[in-house]
Amino acid sequence: MERARFIDHKGKRIFFLDFSLCTIEDAFSVIEEARDQIRSQPEQSVLTLTNAGGGRFDSAVLQKLKEFTKDNTPYVKTAAVVGVTGLQSIAFSAIRMFTRRNFHTFDDLEKAKDFLAGC
């Protein structure tokens, strides 16, 4: 299954980035898969949902995520993130500060999808 893809939820198209249980190598692949797909969309049109649950990140992945997230800012209307716990929360805070983006955090994928479907 693709880890970076559009899904439909309650009539809304949501771009899903699945970092759940990713290895460091997989994380780079997800970023590469997502980059062109998001940037091919009209500005301020993409609803993104990122599942970080159990994913593994190192400083290189964190740097790539910061760049990826900042570069996608013009295309993203609203972003939701699920599964940020423990040390990931520190990395997530760094991404948030670097990009100056607002992310809505959730503990549950369905709640995040419902939130995005209402946007």
Phi and psi restraints in degrees (range 20) as a CNS / XPLOR table:
assign (resid 1 and name C) (resid 2 and name N)
       (resid 2 and name CA) (resid 2 and name C) 1.0 -66.3 20.0 2
assign (resid 2 and name N) (resid 2 and name CA)
       (resid 2 and name C) (resid 3 and name N) 1.0 139.9 20.0 2
assign (resid 2 and name C) (resid 3 and name N)
       (resid 3 and name CA) (resid 3 and name C) 1.0 -92.2 20.0 2
assign (resid 3 and name N) (resid 3 and name CA)
       (resid 3 and name C) (resid 4 and name N) 1.0 -9.2 20.0 2
assign (resid 3 and name C) (resid 4 and name N)
       (resid 4 and name CA) (resid 4 and name C) 1.0 -133.0 20.0 2
assign (resid 4 and name N) (resid 4 and name CA)
       (resid 4 and name C) (resid 5 and name N) 1.0 108.1 20.0 2
assign (resid 4 and name C) (resid 5 and name N)
       (resid 5 and name CA) (resid 5 and name C) 1.0 -161.0 20.0 2
assign (resid 5 and name N) (resid 5 and name CA)
       (resid 5 and name C) (resid 6 and name N) 1.0 161.9 20.0 2
assign (resid 5 and name C) (resid 6 and name N)
       (resid 6 and name CA) (resid 6 and name C) 1.0 -84.1 20.0 2
assign (resid 6 and name N) (resid 6 and name CA)
       (resid 6 and name C) (resid 7 and name N) 1.0 139.3 20.0 2
assign (resid 6 and name C) (resid 7 and name N)
       (resid 7 and name CA) (resid 7 and name C) 1.0 -126.7 20.0 2
assign (resid 7 and name N) (resid 7 and name CA)
       (resid 7 and name C) (resid 8 and name N) 1.0 160.8 20.0 2
assign (resid 7 and name C) (resid 8 and name N)
       (resid 8 and name CA) (resid 8 and name C) 1.0 -111.5 20.0 2
assign (resid 8 and name N) (resid 8 and name CA)
       (resid 8 and name C) (resid 9 and name N) 1.0 137.0 20.0 2
assign (resid 8 and name C) (resid 9 and name N)
       (resid 9 and name CA) (resid 9 and name C) 1.0 -144.7 20.0 2
assign (resid 9 and name N) (resid 9 and name CA)
       (resid 9 and name C) (resid 10 and name N) 1.0 116.6 20.0 2
assign (resid 9 and name C) (resid 10 and name N)
       (resid 10 and name CA) (resid 10 and name C) 1.0 51.9 20.0 2
assign (resid 10 and name N) (resid 10 and name CA)
       (resid 10 and name C) (resid 11 and name N) 1.0 42.4 20.0 2
assign (resid 10 and name C) (resid 11 and name N)
       (resid 11 and name CA) (resid 11 and name C) 1.0 82.4 20.0 2
assign (resid 11 and name N) (resid 11 and name CA)
       (resid 11 and name C) (resid 12 and name N) 1.0 0.9 20.0 2
assign (resid 11 and name C) (resid 12 and name N)
       (resid 12 and name CA) (resid 12 and name C) 1.0 -108.2 20.0 2
assign (resid 12 and name N) (resid 12 and name CA)
       (resid 12 and name C) (resid 13 and name N) 1.0 144.1 20.0 2
assign (resid 12 and name C) (resid 13 and name N)
       (resid 13 and name CA) (resid 13 and name C) 1.0 -94.2 20.0 2
assign (resid 13 and name N) (resid 13 and name CA)
       (resid 13 and name C) (resid 14 and name N) 1.0 121.8 20.0 2
assign (resid 13 and name C) (resid 14 and name N)
       (resid 14 and name CA) (resid 14 and name C) 1.0 -123.1 20.0 2
assign (resid 14 and name N) (resid 14 and name CA)
       (resid 14 and name C) (resid 15 and name N) 1.0 133.2 20.0 2
assign (resid 14 and name C) (resid 15 and name N)
       (resid 15 and name CA) (resid 15 and name C) 1.0 -88.6 20.0 2
assign (resid 15 and name N) (resid 15 and name CA)
       (resid 15 and name C) (resid 16 and name N) 1.0 118.4 20.0 2
assign (resid 15 and name C) (resid 16 and name N)
       (resid 16 and name CA) (resid 16 and name C) 1.0 -104.0 20.0 2
assign (resid 16 and name N) (resid 16 and name CA)
       (resid 16 and name C) (resid 17 and name N) 1.0 122.9 20.0 2
assign (resid 16 and name C) (resid 17 and name N)
       (resid 17 and name CA) (resid 17 and name C) 1.0 -110.3 20.0 2
assign (resid 17 and name N) (resid 17 and name CA)
       (resid 17 and name C) (resid 18 and name N) 1.0 114.4 20.0 2
assign (resid 17 and name C) (resid 18 and name N)
       (resid 18 and name CA) (resid 18 and name C) 1.0 -105.7 20.0 2
assign (resid 18 and name N) (resid 18 and name CA)
       (resid 18 and name C) (resid 19 and name N) 1.0 96.5 20.0 2
assign (resid 18 and name C) (resid 19 and name N)
       (resid 19 and name CA) (resid 19 and name C) 1.0 -95.6 20.0 2
assign (resid 19 and name N) (resid 19 and name CA)
       (resid 19 and name C) (resid 20 and name N) 1.0 7.4 20.0 2
assign (resid 19 and name C) (resid 20 and name N)
       (resid 20 and name CA) (resid 20 and name C) 1.0 -61.7 20.0 2
assign (resid 20 and name N) (resid 20 and name CA)
       (resid 20 and name C) (resid 21 and name N) 1.0 129.9 20.0 2
assign (resid 20 and name C) (resid 21 and name N)
       (resid 21 and name CA) (resid 21 and name C) 1.0 54.6 20.0 2
assign (resid 21 and name N) (resid 21 and name CA)
       (resid 21 and name C) (resid 22 and name N) 1.0 27.2 20.0 2
assign (resid 21 and name C) (resid 22 and name N)
       (resid 22 and name CA) (resid 22 and name C) 1.0 -74.2 20.0 2
assign (resid 22 and name N) (resid 22 and name CA)
       (resid 22 and name C) (resid 23 and name N) 1.0 143.7 20.0 2
assign (resid 22 and name C) (resid 23 and name N)
       (resid 23 and name CA) (resid 23 and name C) 1.0 -81.1 20.0 2
assign (resid 23 and name N) (resid 23 and name CA)
       (resid 23 and name C) (resid 24 and name N) 1.0 170.9 20.0 2
assign (resid 23 and name C) (resid 24 and name N)
       (resid 24 and name CA) (resid 24 and name C) 1.0 -60.2 20.0 2
assign (resid 24 and name N) (resid 24 and name CA)
       (resid 24 and name C) (resid 25 and name N) 1.0 -42.6 20.0 2
assign (resid 24 and name C) (resid 25 and name N)
       (resid 25 and name CA) (resid 25 and name C) 1.0 -63.1 20.0 2
assign (resid 25 and name N) (resid 25 and name CA)
       (resid 25 and name C) (resid 26 and name N) 1.0 -41.9 20.0 2
assign (resid 25 and name C) (resid 26 and name N)
       (resid 26 and name CA) (resid 26 and name C) 1.0 -61.8 20.0 2
assign (resid 26 and name N) (resid 26 and name CA)
       (resid 26 and name C) (resid 27 and name N) 1.0 -37.7 20.0 2
assign (resid 26 and name C) (resid 27 and name N)
       (resid 27 and name CA) (resid 27 and name C) 1.0 -60.2 20.0 2
assign (resid 27 and name N) (resid 27 and name CA)
       (resid 27 and name C) (resid 28 and name N) 1.0 -42.0 20.0 2
assign (resid 27 and name C) (resid 28 and name N)
       (resid 28 and name CA) (resid 28 and name C) 1.0 -61.8 20.0 2
assign (resid 28 and name N) (resid 28 and name CA)
       (resid 28 and name C) (resid 29 and name N) 1.0 -39.0 20.0 2
assign (resid 28 and name C) (resid 29 and name N)
       (resid 29 and name CA) (resid 29 and name C) 1.0 -65.0 20.0 2
assign (resid 29 and name N) (resid 29 and name CA)
       (resid 29 and name C) (resid 30 and name N) 1.0 -41.3 20.0 2
assign (resid 29 and name C) (resid 30 and name N)
       (resid 30 and name CA) (resid 30 and name C) 1.0 -61.1 20.0 2
assign (resid 30 and name N) (resid 30 and name CA)
       (resid 30 and name C) (resid 31 and name N) 1.0 -44.7 20.0 2
assign (resid 30 and name C) (resid 31 and name N)
       (resid 31 and name CA) (resid 31 and name C) 1.0 -60.4 20.0 2
assign (resid 31 and name N) (resid 31 and name CA)
       (resid 31 and name C) (resid 32 and name N) 1.0 -45.5 20.0 2
assign (resid 31 and name C) (resid 32 and name N)
       (resid 32 and name CA) (resid 32 and name C) 1.0 -64.8 20.0 2
assign (resid 32 and name N) (resid 32 and name CA)
       (resid 32 and name C) (resid 33 and name N) 1.0 -41.9 20.0 2
assign (resid 32 and name C) (resid 33 and name N)
       (resid 33 and name CA) (resid 33 and name C) 1.0 -59.7 20.0 2
assign (resid 33 and name N) (resid 33 and name CA)
       (resid 33 and name C) (resid 34 and name N) 1.0 -41.3 20.0 2
assign (resid 33 and name C) (resid 34 and name N)
       (resid 34 and name CA) (resid 34 and name C) 1.0 -76.5 20.0 2
assign (resid 34 and name N) (resid 34 and name CA)
       (resid 34 and name C) (resid 35 and name N) 1.0 -33.9 20.0 2
assign (resid 34 and name C) (resid 35 and name N)
       (resid 35 and name CA) (resid 35 and name C) 1.0 -50.2 20.0 2
assign (resid 35 and name N) (resid 35 and name CA)
       (resid 35 and name C) (resid 36 and name N) 1.0 -59.9 20.0 2
assign (resid 35 and name C) (resid 36 and name N)
       (resid 36 and name CA) (resid 36 and name C) 1.0 -68.9 20.0 2
assign (resid 36 and name N) (resid 36 and name CA)
       (resid 36 and name C) (resid 37 and name N) 1.0 -34.5 20.0 2
assign (resid 36 and name C) (resid 37 and name N)
       (resid 37 and name CA) (resid 37 and name C) 1.0 -63.5 20.0 2
assign (resid 37 and name N) (resid 37 and name CA)
       (resid 37 and name C) (resid 38 and name N) 1.0 -44.7 20.0 2
assign (resid 37 and name C) (resid 38 and name N)
       (resid 38 and name CA) (resid 38 and name C) 1.0 -68.4 20.0 2
assign (resid 38 and name N) (resid 38 and name CA)
       (resid 38 and name C) (resid 39 and name N) 1.0 -43.7 20.0 2
assign (resid 38 and name C) (resid 39 and name N)
       (resid 39 and name CA) (resid 39 and name C) 1.0 -74.0 20.0 2
assign (resid 39 and name N) (resid 39 and name CA)
       (resid 39 and name C) (resid 40 and name N) 1.0 -8.6 20.0 2
assign (resid 39 and name C) (resid 40 and name N)
       (resid 40 and name CA) (resid 40 and name C) 1.0 -87.0 20.0 2
assign (resid 40 and name N) (resid 40 and name CA)
       (resid 40 and name C) (resid 41 and name N) 1.0 -2.6 20.0 2
assign (resid 40 and name C) (resid 41 and name N)
       (resid 41 and name CA) (resid 41 and name C) 1.0 -94.2 20.0 2
assign (resid 41 and name N) (resid 41 and name CA)
       (resid 41 and name C) (resid 42 and name N) 1.0 159.7 20.0 2
assign (resid 41 and name C) (resid 42 and name N)
       (resid 42 and name CA) (resid 42 and name C) 1.0 -62.3 20.0 2
assign (resid 42 and name N) (resid 42 and name CA)
       (resid 42 and name C) (resid 43 and name N) 1.0 152.3 20.0 2
assign (resid 42 and name C) (resid 43 and name N)
       (resid 43 and name CA) (resid 43 and name C) 1.0 -62.0 20.0 2
assign (resid 43 and name N) (resid 43 and name CA)
       (resid 43 and name C) (resid 44 and name N) 1.0 146.6 20.0 2
assign (resid 43 and name C) (resid 44 and name N)
       (resid 44 and name CA) (resid 44 and name C) 1.0 56.1 20.0 2
assign (resid 44 and name N) (resid 44 and name CA)
       (resid 44 and name C) (resid 45 and name N) 1.0 33.8 20.0 2
assign (resid 44 and name C) (resid 45 and name N)
       (resid 45 and name CA) (resid 45 and name C) 1.0 -119.3 20.0 2
assign (resid 45 and name N) (resid 45 and name CA)
       (resid 45 and name C) (resid 46 and name N) 1.0 -16.1 20.0 2
assign (resid 45 and name C) (resid 46 and name N)
       (resid 46 and name CA) (resid 46 and name C) 1.0 -92.4 20.0 2
assign (resid 46 and name N) (resid 46 and name CA)
       (resid 46 and name C) (resid 47 and name N) 1.0 128.1 20.0 2
assign (resid 46 and name C) (resid 47 and name N)
       (resid 47 and name CA) (resid 47 and name C) 1.0 -96.1 20.0 2
assign (resid 47 and name N) (resid 47 and name CA)
       (resid 47 and name C) (resid 48 and name N) 1.0 121.6 20.0 2
assign (resid 47 and name C) (resid 48 and name N)
       (resid 48 and name CA) (resid 48 and name C) 1.0 -112.8 20.0 2
assign (resid 48 and name N) (resid 48 and name CA)
       (resid 48 and name C) (resid 49 and name N) 1.0 143.4 20.0 2
assign (resid 48 and name C) (resid 49 and name N)
       (resid 49 and name CA) (resid 49 and name C) 1.0 -130.0 20.0 2
assign (resid 49 and name N) (resid 49 and name CA)
       (resid 49 and name C) (resid 50 and name N) 1.0 117.9 20.0 2
assign (resid 49 and name C) (resid 50 and name N)
       (resid 50 and name CA) (resid 50 and name C) 1.0 -111.8 20.0 2
assign (resid 50 and name N) (resid 50 and name CA)
       (resid 50 and name C) (resid 51 and name N) 1.0 124.9 20.0 2
assign (resid 50 and name C) (resid 51 and name N)
       (resid 51 and name CA) (resid 51 and name C) 1.0 -102.1 20.0 2
assign (resid 51 and name N) (resid 51 and name CA)
       (resid 51 and name C) (resid 52 and name N) 1.0 109.6 20.0 2
assign (resid 51 and name C) (resid 52 and name N)
       (resid 52 and name CA) (resid 52 and name C) 1.0 -99.8 20.0 2
assign (resid 52 and name N) (resid 52 and name CA)
       (resid 52 and name C) (resid 53 and name N) 1.0 0.5 20.0 2
assign (resid 52 and name C) (resid 53 and name N)
       (resid 53 and name CA) (resid 53 and name C) 1.0 -55.0 20.0 2
assign (resid 53 and name N) (resid 53 and name CA)
       (resid 53 and name C) (resid 54 and name N) 1.0 114.8 20.0 2
assign (resid 53 and name C) (resid 54 and name N)
       (resid 54 and name CA) (resid 54 and name C) 1.0 76.5 20.0 2
assign (resid 54 and name N) (resid 54 and name CA)
       (resid 54 and name C) (resid 55 and name N) 1.0 3.2 20.0 2
assign (resid 54 and name C) (resid 55 and name N)
       (resid 55 and name CA) (resid 55 and name C) 1.0 -70.8 20.0 2
assign (resid 55 and name N) (resid 55 and name CA)
       (resid 55 and name C) (resid 56 and name N) 1.0 152.7 20.0 2
assign (resid 55 and name C) (resid 56 and name N)
       (resid 56 and name CA) (resid 56 and name C) 1.0 -109.2 20.0 2
assign (resid 56 and name N) (resid 56 and name CA)
       (resid 56 and name C) (resid 57 and name N) 1.0 135.4 20.0 2
assign (resid 56 and name C) (resid 57 and name N)
       (resid 57 and name CA) (resid 57 and name C) 1.0 -135.7 20.0 2
assign (resid 57 and name N) (resid 57 and name CA)
       (resid 57 and name C) (resid 58 and name N) 1.0 141.9 20.0 2
assign (resid 57 and name C) (resid 58 and name N)
       (resid 58 and name CA) (resid 58 and name C) 1.0 -120.7 20.0 2
assign (resid 58 and name N) (resid 58 and name CA)
       (resid 58 and name C) (resid 59 and name N) 1.0 -174.6 20.0 2
assign (resid 58 and name C) (resid 59 and name N)
       (resid 59 and name CA) (resid 59 and name C) 1.0 -64.2 20.0 2
assign (resid 59 and name N) (resid 59 and name CA)
       (resid 59 and name C) (resid 60 and name N) 1.0 -33.1 20.0 2
assign (resid 59 and name C) (resid 60 and name N)
       (resid 60 and name CA) (resid 60 and name C) 1.0 -68.5 20.0 2
assign (resid 60 and name N) (resid 60 and name CA)
       (resid 60 and name C) (resid 61 and name N) 1.0 -42.3 20.0 2
assign (resid 60 and name C) (resid 61 and name N)
       (resid 61 and name CA) (resid 61 and name C) 1.0 -65.6 20.0 2
assign (resid 61 and name N) (resid 61 and name CA)
       (resid 61 and name C) (resid 62 and name N) 1.0 -42.6 20.0 2
assign (resid 61 and name C) (resid 62 and name N)
       (resid 62 and name CA) (resid 62 and name C) 1.0 -58.4 20.0 2
assign (resid 62 and name N) (resid 62 and name CA)
       (resid 62 and name C) (resid 63 and name N) 1.0 -45.3 20.0 2
assign (resid 62 and name C) (resid 63 and name N)
       (resid 63 and name CA) (resid 63 and name C) 1.0 -62.0 20.0 2
assign (resid 63 and name N) (resid 63 and name CA)
       (resid 63 and name C) (resid 64 and name N) 1.0 -43.4 20.0 2
assign (resid 63 and name C) (resid 64 and name N)
       (resid 64 and name CA) (resid 64 and name C) 1.0 -64.4 20.0 2
assign (resid 64 and name N) (resid 64 and name CA)
       (resid 64 and name C) (resid 65 and name N) 1.0 -40.2 20.0 2
assign (resid 64 and name C) (resid 65 and name N)
       (resid 65 and name CA) (resid 65 and name C) 1.0 -64.3 20.0 2
assign (resid 65 and name N) (resid 65 and name CA)
       (resid 65 and name C) (resid 66 and name N) 1.0 -40.6 20.0 2
assign (resid 65 and name C) (resid 66 and name N)
       (resid 66 and name CA) (resid 66 and name C) 1.0 -61.1 20.0 2
assign (resid 66 and name N) (resid 66 and name CA)
       (resid 66 and name C) (resid 67 and name N) 1.0 -47.1 20.0 2
assign (resid 66 and name C) (resid 67 and name N)
       (resid 67 and name CA) (resid 67 and name C) 1.0 -64.1 20.0 2
assign (resid 67 and name N) (resid 67 and name CA)
       (resid 67 and name C) (resid 68 and name N) 1.0 -46.1 20.0 2
assign (resid 67 and name C) (resid 68 and name N)
       (resid 68 and name CA) (resid 68 and name C) 1.0 -58.6 20.0 2
assign (resid 68 and name N) (resid 68 and name CA)
       (resid 68 and name C) (resid 69 and name N) 1.0 -47.8 20.0 2
assign (resid 68 and name C) (resid 69 and name N)
       (resid 69 and name CA) (resid 69 and name C) 1.0 -65.8 20.0 2
assign (resid 69 and name N) (resid 69 and name CA)
       (resid 69 and name C) (resid 70 and name N) 1.0 -43.4 20.0 2
assign (resid 69 and name C) (resid 70 and name N)
       (resid 70 and name CA) (resid 70 and name C) 1.0 -64.0 20.0 2
assign (resid 70 and name N) (resid 70 and name CA)
       (resid 70 and name C) (resid 71 and name N) 1.0 -44.7 20.0 2
assign (resid 70 and name C) (resid 71 and name N)
       (resid 71 and name CA) (resid 71 and name C) 1.0 -66.9 20.0 2
assign (resid 71 and name N) (resid 71 and name CA)
       (resid 71 and name C) (resid 72 and name N) 1.0 -24.7 20.0 2
assign (resid 71 and name C) (resid 72 and name N)
       (resid 72 and name CA) (resid 72 and name C) 1.0 -86.7 20.0 2
assign (resid 72 and name N) (resid 72 and name CA)
       (resid 72 and name C) (resid 73 and name N) 1.0 -7.9 20.0 2
assign (resid 72 and name C) (resid 73 and name N)
       (resid 73 and name CA) (resid 73 and name C) 1.0 -49.5 20.0 2
assign (resid 73 and name N) (resid 73 and name CA)
       (resid 73 and name C) (resid 74 and name N) 1.0 -44.8 20.0 2
assign (resid 73 and name C) (resid 74 and name N)
       (resid 74 and name CA) (resid 74 and name C) 1.0 -62.5 20.0 2
assign (resid 74 and name N) (resid 74 and name CA)
       (resid 74 and name C) (resid 75 and name N) 1.0 -23.1 20.0 2
assign (resid 74 and name C) (resid 75 and name N)
       (resid 75 and name CA) (resid 75 and name C) 1.0 -93.8 20.0 2
assign (resid 75 and name N) (resid 75 and name CA)
       (resid 75 and name C) (resid 76 and name N) 1.0 -18.4 20.0 2
assign (resid 75 and name C) (resid 76 and name N)
       (resid 76 and name CA) (resid 76 and name C) 1.0 -93.2 20.0 2
assign (resid 76 and name N) (resid 76 and name CA)
       (resid 76 and name C) (resid 77 and name N) 1.0 125.6 20.0 2
assign (resid 76 and name C) (resid 77 and name N)
       (resid 77 and name CA) (resid 77 and name C) 1.0 -83.0 20.0 2
assign (resid 77 and name N) (resid 77 and name CA)
       (resid 77 and name C) (resid 78 and name N) 1.0 -49.9 20.0 2
assign (resid 77 and name C) (resid 78 and name N)
       (resid 78 and name CA) (resid 78 and name C) 1.0 -148.6 20.0 2
assign (resid 78 and name N) (resid 78 and name CA)
       (resid 78 and name C) (resid 79 and name N) 1.0 143.3 20.0 2
assign (resid 78 and name C) (resid 79 and name N)
       (resid 79 and name CA) (resid 79 and name C) 1.0 -126.8 20.0 2
assign (resid 79 and name N) (resid 79 and name CA)
       (resid 79 and name C) (resid 80 and name N) 1.0 135.1 20.0 2
assign (resid 79 and name C) (resid 80 and name N)
       (resid 80 and name CA) (resid 80 and name C) 1.0 -123.5 20.0 2
assign (resid 80 and name N) (resid 80 and name CA)
       (resid 80 and name C) (resid 81 and name N) 1.0 145.4 20.0 2
assign (resid 80 and name C) (resid 81 and name N)
       (resid 81 and name CA) (resid 81 and name C) 1.0 -131.2 20.0 2
assign (resid 81 and name N) (resid 81 and name CA)
       (resid 81 and name C) (resid 82 and name N) 1.0 138.2 20.0 2
assign (resid 81 and name C) (resid 82 and name N)
       (resid 82 and name CA) (resid 82 and name C) 1.0 -125.0 20.0 2
assign (resid 82 and name N) (resid 82 and name CA)
       (resid 82 and name C) (resid 83 and name N) 1.0 143.5 20.0 2
assign (resid 82 and name C) (resid 83 and name N)
       (resid 83 and name CA) (resid 83 and name C) 1.0 86.6 20.0 2
assign (resid 83 and name N) (resid 83 and name CA)
       (resid 83 and name C) (resid 84 and name N) 1.0 19.9 20.0 2
assign (resid 83 and name C) (resid 84 and name N)
       (resid 84 and name CA) (resid 84 and name C) 1.0 -85.1 20.0 2
assign (resid 84 and name N) (resid 84 and name CA)
       (resid 84 and name C) (resid 85 and name N) 1.0 112.5 20.0 2
assign (resid 84 and name C) (resid 85 and name N)
       (resid 85 and name CA) (resid 85 and name C) 1.0 -139.3 20.0 2
assign (resid 85 and name N) (resid 85 and name CA)
       (resid 85 and name C) (resid 86 and name N) 1.0 162.7 20.0 2
assign (resid 85 and name C) (resid 86 and name N)
       (resid 86 and name CA) (resid 86 and name C) 1.0 53.2 20.0 2
assign (resid 86 and name N) (resid 86 and name CA)
       (resid 86 and name C) (resid 87 and name N) 1.0 -131.2 20.0 2
assign (resid 86 and name C) (resid 87 and name N)
       (resid 87 and name CA) (resid 87 and name C) 1.0 -64.3 20.0 2
assign (resid 87 and name N) (resid 87 and name CA)
       (resid 87 and name C) (resid 88 and name N) 1.0 -25.3 20.0 2
assign (resid 87 and name C) (resid 88 and name N)
       (resid 88 and name CA) (resid 88 and name C) 1.0 -59.7 20.0 2
assign (resid 88 and name N) (resid 88 and name CA)
       (resid 88 and name C) (resid 89 and name N) 1.0 -31.8 20.0 2
assign (resid 88 and name C) (resid 89 and name N)
       (resid 89 and name CA) (resid 89 and name C) 1.0 -65.1 20.0 2
assign (resid 89 and name N) (resid 89 and name CA)
       (resid 89 and name C) (resid 90 and name N) 1.0 -31.5 20.0 2
assign (resid 89 and name C) (resid 90 and name N)
       (resid 90 and name CA) (resid 90 and name C) 1.0 -68.1 20.0 2
assign (resid 90 and name N) (resid 90 and name CA)
       (resid 90 and name C) (resid 91 and name N) 1.0 -45.4 20.0 2
assign (resid 90 and name C) (resid 91 and name N)
       (resid 91 and name CA) (resid 91 and name C) 1.0 -62.6 20.0 2
assign (resid 91 and name N) (resid 91 and name CA)
       (resid 91 and name C) (resid 92 and name N) 1.0 -42.2 20.0 2
assign (resid 91 and name C) (resid 92 and name N)
       (resid 92 and name CA) (resid 92 and name C) 1.0 -62.2 20.0 2
assign (resid 92 and name N) (resid 92 and name CA)
       (resid 92 and name C) (resid 93 and name N) 1.0 -40.9 20.0 2
assign (resid 92 and name C) (resid 93 and name N)
       (resid 93 and name CA) (resid 93 and name C) 1.0 -62.2 20.0 2
assign (resid 93 and name N) (resid 93 and name CA)
       (resid 93 and name C) (resid 94 and name N) 1.0 -38.8 20.0 2
assign (resid 93 and name C) (resid 94 and name N)
       (resid 94 and name CA) (resid 94 and name C) 1.0 -64.2 20.0 2
assign (resid 94 and name N) (resid 94 and name CA)
       (resid 94 and name C) (resid 95 and name N) 1.0 -42.2 20.0 2
assign (resid 94 and name C) (resid 95 and name N)
       (resid 95 and name CA) (resid 95 and name C) 1.0 -63.8 20.0 2
assign (resid 95 and name N) (resid 95 and name CA)
       (resid 95 and name C) (resid 96 and name N) 1.0 -44.9 20.0 2
assign (resid 95 and name C) (resid 96 and name N)
       (resid 96 and name CA) (resid 96 and name C) 1.0 -60.1 20.0 2
assign (resid 96 and name N) (resid 96 and name CA)
       (resid 96 and name C) (resid 97 and name N) 1.0 -44.4 20.0 2
assign (resid 96 and name C) (resid 97 and name N)
       (resid 97 and name CA) (resid 97 and name C) 1.0 -68.1 20.0 2
assign (resid 97 and name N) (resid 97 and name CA)
       (resid 97 and name C) (resid 98 and name N) 1.0 -43.1 20.0 2
assign (resid 97 and name C) (resid 98 and name N)
       (resid 98 and name CA) (resid 98 and name C) 1.0 -63.6 20.0 2
assign (resid 98 and name N) (resid 98 and name CA)
       (resid 98 and name C) (resid 99 and name N) 1.0 -42.3 20.0 2
assign (resid 98 and name C) (resid 99 and name N)
       (resid 99 and name CA) (resid 99 and name C) 1.0 -90.7 20.0 2
assign (resid 99 and name N) (resid 99 and name CA)
       (resid 99 and name C) (resid 100 and name N) 1.0 -16.4 20.0 2
assign (resid 99 and name C) (resid 100 and name N)
       (resid 100 and name CA) (resid 100 and name C) 1.0 56.8 20.0 2
assign (resid 100 and name N) (resid 100 and name CA)
       (resid 100 and name C) (resid 101 and name N) 1.0 34.2 20.0 2
assign (resid 100 and name C) (resid 101 and name N)
       (resid 101 and name CA) (resid 101 and name C) 1.0 -99.6 20.0 2
assign (resid 101 and name N) (resid 101 and name CA)
       (resid 101 and name C) (resid 102 and name N) 1.0 152.0 20.0 2
assign (resid 101 and name C) (resid 102 and name N)
       (resid 102 and name CA) (resid 102 and name C) 1.0 -99.2 20.0 2
assign (resid 102 and name N) (resid 102 and name CA)
       (resid 102 and name C) (resid 103 and name N) 1.0 125.5 20.0 2
assign (resid 102 and name C) (resid 103 and name N)
       (resid 103 and name CA) (resid 103 and name C) 1.0 -119.2 20.0 2
assign (resid 103 and name N) (resid 103 and name CA)
       (resid 103 and name C) (resid 104 and name N) 1.0 139.7 20.0 2
assign (resid 103 and name C) (resid 104 and name N)
       (resid 104 and name CA) (resid 104 and name C) 1.0 -96.5 20.0 2
assign (resid 104 and name N) (resid 104 and name CA)
       (resid 104 and name C) (resid 105 and name N) 1.0 122.9 20.0 2
assign (resid 104 and name C) (resid 105 and name N)
       (resid 105 and name CA) (resid 105 and name C) 1.0 -102.0 20.0 2
assign (resid 105 and name N) (resid 105 and name CA)
       (resid 105 and name C) (resid 106 and name N) 1.0 143.0 20.0 2
assign (resid 105 and name C) (resid 106 and name N)
       (resid 106 and name CA) (resid 106 and name C) 1.0 -138.7 20.0 2
assign (resid 106 and name N) (resid 106 and name CA)
       (resid 106 and name C) (resid 107 and name N) 1.0 157.1 20.0 2
assign (resid 106 and name C) (resid 107 and name N)
       (resid 107 and name CA) (resid 107 and name C) 1.0 -94.0 20.0 2
assign (resid 107 and name N) (resid 107 and name CA)
       (resid 107 and name C) (resid 108 and name N) 1.0 -11.7 20.0 2
assign (resid 107 and name C) (resid 108 and name N)
       (resid 108 and name CA) (resid 108 and name C) 1.0 -135.7 20.0 2
assign (resid 108 and name N) (resid 108 and name CA)
       (resid 108 and name C) (resid 109 and name N) 1.0 133.4 20.0 2
assign (resid 108 and name C) (resid 109 and name N)
       (resid 109 and name CA) (resid 109 and name C) 1.0 -61.5 20.0 2
assign (resid 109 and name N) (resid 109 and name CA)
       (resid 109 and name C) (resid 110 and name N) 1.0 -42.9 20.0 2
assign (resid 109 and name C) (resid 110 and name N)
       (resid 110 and name CA) (resid 110 and name C) 1.0 -64.1 20.0 2
assign (resid 110 and name N) (resid 110 and name CA)
       (resid 110 and name C) (resid 111 and name N) 1.0 -39.9 20.0 2
assign (resid 110 and name C) (resid 111 and name N)
       (resid 111 and name CA) (resid 111 and name C) 1.0 -64.2 20.0 2
assign (resid 111 and name N) (resid 111 and name CA)
       (resid 111 and name C) (resid 112 and name N) 1.0 -39.4 20.0 2
assign (resid 111 and name C) (resid 112 and name N)
       (resid 112 and name CA) (resid 112 and name C) 1.0 -65.7 20.0 2
assign (resid 112 and name N) (resid 112 and name CA)
       (resid 112 and name C) (resid 113 and name N) 1.0 -42.7 20.0 2
assign (resid 112 and name C) (resid 113 and name N)
       (resid 113 and name CA) (resid 113 and name C) 1.0 -62.2 20.0 2
assign (resid 113 and name N) (resid 113 and name CA)
       (resid 113 and name C) (resid 114 and name N) 1.0 -44.3 20.0 2
assign (resid 113 and name C) (resid 114 and name N)
       (resid 114 and name CA) (resid 114 and name C) 1.0 -61.3 20.0 2
assign (resid 114 and name N) (resid 114 and name CA)
       (resid 114 and name C) (resid 115 and name N) 1.0 -42.1 20.0 2
assign (resid 114 and name C) (resid 115 and name N)
       (resid 115 and name CA) (resid 115 and name C) 1.0 -59.0 20.0 2
assign (resid 115 and name N) (resid 115 and name CA)
       (resid 115 and name C) (resid 116 and name N) 1.0 -49.5 20.0 2
assign (resid 115 and name C) (resid 116 and name N)
       (resid 116 and name CA) (resid 116 and name C) 1.0 -64.7 20.0 2
assign (resid 116 and name N) (resid 116 and name CA)
       (resid 116 and name C) (resid 117 and name N) 1.0 -36.0 20.0 2
assign (resid 116 and name C) (resid 117 and name N)
       (resid 117 and name CA) (resid 117 and name C) 1.0 -63.5 20.0 2
assign (resid 117 and name N) (resid 117 and name CA)
       (resid 117 and name C) (resid 118 and name N) 1.0 -24.1 20.0 2
assign (resid 117 and name C) (resid 118 and name N)
       (resid 118 and name CA) (resid 118 and name C) 1.0 -85.7 20.0 2
assign (resid 118 and name N) (resid 118 and name CA)
       (resid 118 and name C) (resid 119 and name N) 1.0 -2.2 20.0 2
